[in-house]
Amino acid sequence: MSANAAAAAEYERKKARLESEWTEGPGHLQLSKSTISNLFRYQPRETGTKRLSLGDFNQPISLDAESLTMDVEGLTTFETIADYAIARGHVPLVVPELKHITVGGATVGIGIESTCFRNGFVHDGLVEADVLLPTGRVVTASATNEYADLFNALPNSYGTLGYILRARIKIEPVQPYVHLHMETYGTAASYLDAMRAAADSGEHHFVEGLVFEDGRFILMTGRYAQSVPHVDDILRRNIFYRLVQARSDIYLTTRDYLFRYDPEWFWNIPDGLLYALFRRYAPARFRNSAFYTHYVAWKDRLAQKLPGAREPDTEPLIQDWEVPWEHAEELLEFALREVRLDGRPWAAVPIRTPRQPTLYPIRPNTLYFNLGCYLQVRKPEGKPPYYYTKILDEKTFALGGIKMLYSSSFMTEEEFDARYNGEAYRELKAKYDPQGRAKTLYQKVVLPP
Ligand SMILES: Cc1cc2nc3c(=O)[nH]c(=O)nc-3n(C[C@H](O)[C@H](O)[C@H](O)COP(=O)(O)OP(=O)(O)OC[C@H]3O[C@@H](n4cnc5c(N)ncnc54)[C@H](O)[C@@H]3O)c2cc1C
């Protein structure tokens, strides 16, 4: 039996076991997996009572270089997927920058990256999916079959319409290295013009940027390369977001490029001698975003036991907002004027999606500007909790934009329905989860305003 056939048979075995062992029970379903979660919740939600263990659906199945697709199990991390695909000369169209994000999580949670200006979101690369419905039945959904309504509603559904057990995703040929070039601009207007021109030029494989509040707007454009003059080390010797400020050209292996923000969890591993030693000498298995997730949980536990160890009042500002390009300057200048990041950058990504998913109403074939912040920020004095989150949400929606829901959101159910197509969602929920075994999207992702 070939390796592909063996992996496919193994997947079928796991799926059959899951279906045959399915039992009804009280309480909402809650996914249990073997890797970390990349959902970021400011406050705890009610926990589900029926834990559904899908952790072993975590392997690539096959790659077909002719049809430019690969099959992967739904909880496979992008690190595993990228390693498998790169070894076979390919890479998924959009690879999120954190290694432990899974294909299922990024599809239902709107994954983005520096290839989004030419490839859309992670979910735009989905060709078909086996979905475990909350009723325990598994169906195969694609854009053209009888489950097309489910397929189109997977993006931004966060598991509330079912769990992806297998995904067929699009891939593209890859080269071993990436050459990254940096240009610095002094104003938001000139920066955004340059970013748009780069996205429209057809010359780049990657376009993204970092924006610092002291008025440095850094545009990064990149191309795959067959060979490079040298390879920069962003695991031990350099910190990627600092290297970007110091150099006009950076050369990385493709794998390091894809996960360039993973070792520092963007820009969150603190400075200082201890951390410098950690960067230099810690085993590679600790130099990744999973370490940071565990580290933050440990610090929180410590702060609860030792009140003196508590951080000064902070707000977790971990969010992505998108507006149509004509409003990019207004959103960016608003963010720079109103929010203090204490020297850390904003992340900027141009995105153009070829289709409009049912639950993420974004205009197709229109360039959007994505602004991301991945930081604990100091709370401004005298302001209510989550002040920064709320003013940026409000500004984004006022500009005809939308925000991702992987973090915390504050809105009424009426506002939520108007922004995320609540009417269509209710119909789909009634059809695919008639007994309400999974939470509703609103229950899962929104806190009371
Ligand atoms: C700090 C931070 C940084 C981020 N950075 C990036 C980034 O660089 N690029 C990017 O693209 N995205 C980024 N994200 C967003 C991320 O892609 C989403 O949060 C995504 O949903 C996380 O997927 P996960 O695999 O970690 O799943 P989890 O966090 O475990 O789950 C996310 C949600 O998806 C559901 N889910 C998980 N697996 C499945 C499945 N197989 N089928 C159906 N539902 C499922 C879960 O029930 C849950 O509701 C970031 C998020 C955070 C908090």
The ligand as a Gaussian input file, in Angstrom:
#p B3LYP/6-31G(d) Opt

LIG

0 1
 C       -2.623000      36.113000      18.978000
 C       -3.249000      35.592000      17.753000
 C       -2.540000      35.687000      16.593000
 C       -3.102000      35.226000      15.428000
 N       -2.350000      35.299000      14.324000
 C       -2.826000      34.833000      13.202000
 C       -2.035000      34.828000      12.030000
 O       -0.899000      35.231000      12.031000
 N       -2.576000      34.389000      10.905000
 C       -3.831000      33.893000      10.902000
 O       -4.274000      33.455000       9.865000
 N       -4.610000      33.865000      11.976000
 C       -4.135000      34.324000      13.126000
 N       -4.922000      34.269000      14.245000
 C       -6.313000      33.835000      14.144000
 C       -6.417000      32.326000      14.101000
 O       -6.219000      31.886000      12.785000
 C       -7.817000      31.937000      14.561000
 O       -7.957000      32.259000      15.918000
 C       -8.064000      30.455000      14.356000
 O       -9.433000      30.177000      14.532000
 C       -7.225000      29.639000      15.305000
 O       -7.271000      28.305000      14.903000
 P       -6.715000      27.099000      15.794000
 O       -6.383000      26.056000      14.823000
 O       -5.660000      27.559000      16.714000
 O       -8.021000      26.625000      16.533000
 P       -8.550000      26.874000      17.988000
 O       -8.017000      28.155000      18.525000
 O       -8.374000      25.670000      18.785000
 O      -10.084000      27.020000      17.674000
 C      -10.588000      28.159000      17.038000
 C      -12.063000      27.989000      16.784000
 O      -12.222000      27.140000      15.687000
 C      -12.954000      25.998000      16.049000
 N      -12.283000      24.897000      15.390000
 C      -11.039000      24.431000      15.610000
 N      -10.776000      23.410000      14.793000
 C      -11.870000      23.231000      14.028000
 C      -12.210000      22.337000      12.996000
 N      -11.379000      21.369000      12.602000
 N      -13.424000      22.462000      12.416000
 C      -14.302000      23.410000      12.804000
 N      -14.038000      24.259000      13.805000
 C      -12.830000      24.181000      14.392000
 C      -12.913000      25.894000      17.550000
 O      -14.051000      25.266000      18.066000
 C      -12.835000      27.357000      17.927000
 O      -14.114000      27.934000      17.930000
 C       -4.396000      34.690000      15.429000
 C       -5.103000      34.566000      16.624000
 C       -4.525000      35.003000      17.781000
 C       -5.265000      34.895000      19.074000

